[in-house]
Amino acid sequence: MELPVVDLSRYLQSSNSESDPQLGTDLLDSCREVSRILKETGALLVKDPRCSAEDNDRFIDMMETYFSKPDEFKRLQERPNLHYQVGVTPEGVEVPRSLVDEEMQEKFKTMPNECKPHIPKGPDHKWRYMWRVGPRPSNTRFKELNSEPVIPEGFPEWKEVMDSWGYKMISAVEVVAEMAAIGFGLPKDAFTSLMKQGPHLLAPTGSDLSCYNEEGTIFAGYHYDLNFLTIHGRSRFPGLYIWLRNGEKVAVKVPVGCLLIQTGKQIEWLTAGECIAGMHEVVVTSKTKDAIKLAKEQNRSLWRVSSTLFAHIASDAELKPLGRFAESSLASNYPAIPAGEYVEQELSVINLKGKKSSS
């Protein structure tokens, strides 16, 4: 199955227009399509004219250079005292939730063989860099989730490249959030108003394919994301699998110039389970091995970089079912809680001031 691609151009043109602010039937249909796809699959491919393939390449080029630096250099950017929510997370720290979640492990036993994930046996074989994107609140109960960024030495372009790509991806998420809200019958700003000053994180991962290249090697074990929506640019090496709501396992192919958006736990909360947090994993596949072979022939980097951004609800905003979702029979499963408190609870499951779950 190939995920459909939603072009955001026409919605952007409509929202920038000074004429009639009412959406036409075709744009309303597009919004309903976005909400339907997020509900049914937990994943959506979008094309945003503000986010080019060249932007993605520039970002990945810099991150390949960074991740290829010696481990001792990268560890200078490590901040375990801040739950690794800024700076670098070394390989072997992030633990997939499925490794410690007994309910998930029981679920594996009931899944058909063709839909089962790879079973993690330890921490993920990946590094990650956390870079905050956008303004943070001056007053917040959750200061560790809103910490200052860390800049590695020797990368004068770092801040500009990270901020540029991060802001572009957040802008794409905001458009999808508006369209989804309209499609769900909520006010246009139902989600985006809660995202203002959220602890959004540009969080690229780096996996060394010169070391880890055996088919079945797990880079990100089966898990869901704890944030609102996650957005990725196209990786140079395949390996991402997602699970649709019906349990089907799908290999994701992101076309050049497109972005992948996945549902996280916070949108599940706000919609009382109308959308559910999408499960996914990243592993070495036969197609990954083909891409490794080609990269070697072309003398390119063998670091697999994901240009991932986690878009969050603001830490001090309240997570609770919105609008018509508050009347859902499942609403009681999603009691009101500050978003920052929810994030800390999720991290604390396997994060004791040093370890954290992959997300």
C-alpha positions in Angstrom: 0.0 0.0 0.0 1.2 3.5 -0.8 0.1 6.4 1.4 -1.7 9.2 -0.5 0.1 12.5 -0.9 -1.8 15.7 0.1 -0.5 18.9 -1.6 -0.8 21.8 0.9 -0.4 24.5 -1.8 -4.1 25.2 -2.4 -4.9 25.4 1.3 -1.9 27.8 1.8 -3.1 30.0 -1.1 -6.6 30.1 0.4 -5.4 30.9 3.9 -3.2 33.7 2.6 -6.0 35.2 0.5 -7.5 38.5 1.6 -10.8 37.6 -0.1 -13.6 35.4 1.2 -12.1 33.5 4.2 -14.7 30.7 3.8 -13.3 27.4 2.4 -14.7 26.1 -0.8 -16.2 22.6 -1.1 -13.1 21.2 -2.6 -10.8 22.5 0.2 -13.3 21.3 2.8 -13.1 17.9 1.1 -9.3 18.0 1.4 -9.5 18.8 5.1 -11.9 15.9 5.6 -9.5 13.7 3.7 -6.6 14.7 6.0 -8.6 13.9 9.1 -9.8 10.6 7.6 -6.3 9.5 6.6 -4.9 10.4 10.1 -7.8 8.5 11.7 -7.4 5.4 9.5 -3.7 5.1 9.0 -2.0 7.4 11.6 0.3 8.6 8.8 0.1 11.2 6.0 2.4 12.2 3.2 2.3 15.9 2.4 3.9 18.2 -0.2 4.6 21.7 1.2 6.0 24.2 -1.4 7.9 25.9 1.5 9.9 22.7 2.3 12.0 21.7 -0.7 14.1 18.6 -1.3 17.1 20.9 -1.3 16.3 22.1 2.2 16.1 18.5 3.4 19.4 17.6 1.7 21.2 20.6 3.2 20.0 19.5 6.7 20.9 15.8 6.2 24.4 16.8 4.8 25.2 18.7 7.9 23.9 15.9 10.2 25.9 13.3 8.4 29.0 15.3 9.0 28.1 15.7 12.7 27.2 12.1 13.3 30.5 10.9 11.6 32.5 12.8 14.2 34.3 10.7 16.9 32.1 9.6 19.8 34.1 11.6 22.4 33.4 14.8 20.4 29.7 14.1 20.2 29.4 13.3 23.9 30.4 16.9 24.7 26.9 17.8 23.6 25.3 15.2 26.0 22.9 16.5 28.7 21.5 13.5 30.6 20.6 15.8 33.5 18.0 17.3 31.2 16.5 14.0 30.3 18.4 14.2 26.9 15.7 16.7 25.8 18.5 19.0 24.4 21.8 18.1 22.8 22.9 14.6 21.8 21.6 11.2 23.0 24.3 8.6 22.4 23.7 5.2 20.8 22.5 2.7 23.3 20.5 5.1 25.5 17.1 5.2 23.9 15.1 2.1 24.9 12.1 1.2 22.7 8.9 1.1 24.8 8.1 -2.3 23.5 11.2 -3.6 25.4 9.6 -2.7 28.8 5.9 -2.5 28.1 4.4 -5.9 29.1 1.0 -5.0 27.5 2.8 -4.4 24.1 4.7 -7.7 24.5 1.4 -9.6 25.0 -0.1 -7.9 22.0 2.8 -9.2 19.9 1.7 -12.8 20.6 -1.7 -12.2 19.0 -0.4 -10.5 15.8 -0.2 -12.5 12.6 3.4 -13.3 11.6 3.4 -10.9 8.6 2.3 -8.0 10.9 4.7 -8.6 13.8 7.4 -6.1 14.5 11.0 -7.0 15.1 11.3 -7.8 18.8 13.9 -5.5 20.5 16.4 -7.2 22.7 18.1 -4.0 23.9 18.5 -0.2 23.4 18.3 1.3 19.9 21.4 1.4 17.6 21.1 5.1 17.0 22.3 8.5 18.1 19.9 11.5 18.3 20.3 15.2 18.5 17.6 17.3 20.2 17.2 21.0 19.0 14.4 23.2 20.3 12.4 25.0 17.6 10.4 28.1 18.3 9.8 30.3 21.3 9.5 28.9 24.8 7.3 30.3 27.6 8.9 32.7 30.0 6.9 31.1 32.9 6.4 27.4 32.9 6.1 24.6 35.4 8.2 22.4 33.1 11.6 24.1 32.7 13.5 20.9 31.8 11.2 20.4 28.8 12.0 24.0 27.7 15.8 24.1 28.1 18.3 26.2 26.1 19.8 24.5 23.0 23.3 23.1 22.7 25.5 24.0 19.7 28.5 21.9 18.8 31.8 23.6 18.1 33.1 23.7 14.5 29.6 24.1 12.9 29.2 27.8 12.3 26.1 27.1 10.1 24.5 24.9 12.8 21.9 27.3 14.3 20.8 28.7 10.9 20.4 25.2 9.3 18.6 23.7 12.3 16.3 26.7 12.8 15.5 27.0 9.1 14.5 23.4 8.6 12.9 23.2 12.0 10.6 26.3 11.3 9.7 25.0 7.9 8.6 21.6 9.2 6.7 23.2 12.1 4.9 25.4 9.6 3.9 22.3 7.6 2.6 20.6 10.8 0.6 23.7 11.7 -1.2 23.6 8.3 -1.9 19.9 8.7 -3.2 20.6 12.2 -5.5 23.3 10.9 -6.8 21.1 8.1 -7.3 18.1 10.5 -9.2 20.3 12.9 -11.6 21.5 10.1 -12.0 18.0 8.9 -12.9 16.8 12.4 -15.5 19.6 12.7 -13.5 21.6 15.2 -12.5 25.3 15.0 -9.6 25.9 12.6 -7.3 26.8 15.5 -8.4 24.0 17.9 -5.0 22.3 17.7 -2.7 25.1 16.7 -3.7 27.4 19.5 -2.6 24.7 21.9 0.8 24.3 20.1 1.9 27.9 20.7 5.2 28.0 22.6 5.2 24.2 22.8 8.5 22.3 23.4 8.9 21.4 19.7 12.0 19.5 19.0 13.9 18.9 15.8 15.3 15.5 16.7 17.4 13.9 13.8 18.7 10.4 14.4 21.9 9.0 13.1 22.6 5.2 12.6 26.0 4.0 11.4 25.4 1.6 8.5 29.1 0.8 8.3 28.7 -1.0 11.6 25.0 -2.0 11.7 24.0 -3.4 8.3 22.7 -6.9 8.9 19.1 -7.4 7.8 16.8 -7.1 10.8 19.0 -4.8 12.8 16.8 -2.5 14.8 17.5 1.3 14.7 14.2 2.3 16.4 12.2 -0.5 18.1 8.4 -0.7 17.8 7.0 2.3 19.6 4.6 5.2 19.5 5.5 8.9 19.8 4.3 10.8 22.9 4.0 14.2 21.3 1.2 15.7 19.1 2.3 15.1 15.5 5.7 13.9 14.2 7.1 15.1 10.8 10.0 13.6 8.9 11.8 14.6 5.7 12.9 11.9 3.3 15.7 9.7 4.5 18.5 8.5 2.1 18.1 4.9 3.4 14.7 3.1 3.7 13.7 1.0 6.6 10.6 2.6 8.2 7.5 0.5 8.9 4.2 1.8 10.2 1.1 -0.1 11.5 -2.3 1.0 10.2 -5.2 1.2 12.6 -6.4 -2.2 11.2 -3.1 -3.8 12.3 -1.6 -4.0 8.8 2.2 -3.5 8.7 3.3 -1.1 5.9 6.8 -0.2 4.6 6.8 3.6 4.0 8.3 5.1 0.9 8.5 8.9 1.1 8.6 10.5 -2.4 11.3 13.1 -3.2 10.1 16.5 -2.0 7.5 15.1 0.4 7.2 15.0 4.2 5.8 12.2 6.3 3.5 13.1 9.3 2.6 10.6 12.0 0.1 10.8 14.8 1.4 10.9 18.4 -0.2 10.3 21.8 -1.3 13.9 22.3 -3.6 14.0 19.3 -5.0 10.7 20.5 -5.8 12.5 23.8 -7.4 15.5 22.2 -9.6 13.4 19.9 -10.5 10.8 22.6 -9.0 8.1 20.5 -10.6 9.1 17.1 -6.9 9.2 16.1 -4.6 6.8 17.8 -0.8 7.2 18.2 0.7 5.4 15.3 3.1 2.5 16.0 6.3 2.3 13.9 9.8 0.9 13.8 13.0 1.4 11.8 15.0 -1.6 10.8 17.6 -2.7 8.2 15.8 -4.3 5.2 16.9 -5.7 1.9 16.2 -2.3 0.4 18.4 -0.7 3.1 21.2 -3.0 2.0 20.7 -2.0 -1.6 20.9 1.7 -0.7 24.1 0.9 1.3 25.7 -0.7 -1.7 24.8 2.3 -3.9 26.1 4.8 -1.3 29.4 2.9 -1.2 29.7 2.9 -5.0 29.0 6.7 -5.0 31.4 7.3 -2.0 28.6 8.8 0.1 28.1 8.8 3.9 26.9 5.5 5.4 25.1 7.3 8.3 21.3 6.9 8.1 19.9 10.3 9.1 16.2 10.9 9.8 15.1 14.5 9.7 12.5 14.1 12.5 10.7 16.9 14.3 8.4 16.3 17.3 5.6 18.9 17.4 4.1 19.3 20.9 1.2 20.8 22.7 2.5 23.5 25.0 3.7 22.1 28.3 1.3 24.2 30.5 -1.8 23.6 28.2 -4.3 21.1 29.2 -4.7 17.8 27.3 -8.3 16.8 27.2 -10.8 15.7 24.5 -11.9 18.8 22.5 -15.3 19.8 21.1 -17.5 16.8 20.1 -14.8 14.4 21.3 -15.6 15.4 24.9 -19.0 13.6 24.4 -17.3 10.4 23.1 -17.9 7.2 25.0 -14.1 6.9 25.2 -13.5 10.4 26.7 -13.2 9.0 30.2 -10.1 7.2 29.1 -8.4 10.6 28.5 -8.8 12.6 31.7 -7.6 16.2 31.7 -3.8 16.6 32.4 -1.2 19.3 31.7 0.7 18.3 28.6 4.0 18.7 30.3 2.9 16.4 33.1 1.8 13.8 30.6 5.2 14.0 28.8 7.0 13.6 32.1 4.9 10.6 33.0 5.6 8.9 29.6 9.4 9.6 30.0 9.4 8.3 33.6 8.2 4.8 32.5 11.8 4.1 31.4 13.6 7.3 32.0 15.2 7.7 35.3 17.1 11.0 34.8 19.3 9.3 32.2 17.4 6.8 30.1 14.6 7.6 27.8 12.1 6.0 25.5 12.5 6.4 21.7 9.8 8.6 20.3 
